């Protein structure tokens, strides 16, 4: 049970951070290229053993693909 709570809390923090990043973009305080870099780093650091790994990884990949049309991602 504690593992499920821990996993939920980690997922919640990631979701909140992602919303915060999008807020910074809207305020003009974060460039799309920096946002893409942060998402790439986030995906690389996601713990494979967590049940949120797959949905987050897929969502990040989809967001990076969407951004690729707006900016040049290496």
C-alpha positions in Angstrom: 0.0 0.0 0.0 2.8 2.4 0.8 4.4 1.7 -2.5 1.2 2.7 -4.3 1.0 5.9 -2.3 4.6 6.7 -3.1 4.1 6.0 -6.8 0.9 8.2 -6.9 2.7 11.1 -5.1 5.7 10.9 -7.6 3.3 10.9 -10.5 1.4 13.8 -9.0 4.6 15.8 -8.6 5.6 15.1 -12.3 2.1 16.2 -13.5 2.3 19.4 -11.4 5.8 20.2 -12.7 4.7 19.6 -16.3 1.8 22.1 -15.8 4.2 24.5 -14.2 6.5 24.3 -17.3 3.6 25.0 -19.6 2.7 28.0 -17.4 6.3 29.3 -17.8 5.9 29.0 -21.6 2.7 31.0 -21.5 4.3 33.7 -19.4 7.2 33.9 -21.9 9.7 32.7 -19.3 10.6 29.4 -20.9 11.6 28.8 -24.5 10.2 25.9 -26.4 13.7 24.5 -27.0 14.4 24.6 -23.3 11.0 23.0 -22.6 11.9 20.2 -25.0 15.3 19.7 -23.3 13.6 19.5 -19.9 11.1 16.9 -21.1 13.9 14.9 -22.7 15.8 14.9 -19.4 12.6 14.1 -17.5 11.9 11.1 -19.7 15.5 9.8 -19.3 15.2 10.0 -15.5 11.8 8.3 -15.1 12.1 5.2 -13.0 11.3 2.1 -15.1 9.8 0.2 -12.3 7.1 2.7 -11.6 3.6 2.1 -13.0 3.5 5.6 -14.3 6.6 5.1 -16.5 4.8 4.0 -19.6 2.1 6.7 -19.7 4.5 9.5 -18.9 7.1 8.2 -21.4 4.5 8.0 -24.1 3.1 11.5 -23.3 6.5 13.0 -23.3 7.3 11.4 -26.7 4.0 12.7 -28.1 4.7 16.2 -26.8 8.2 16.2 -28.2 6.8 15.1 -31.6 4.3 18.0 -31.5 7.1 20.4 -30.6 9.3 19.2 -33.4 7.0 21.1 -35.9 7.5 24.3 -33.9 11.2 24.1 -33.2 14.3 22.2 -34.3 15.0 19.4 -31.8 18.3 17.5 -32.3 
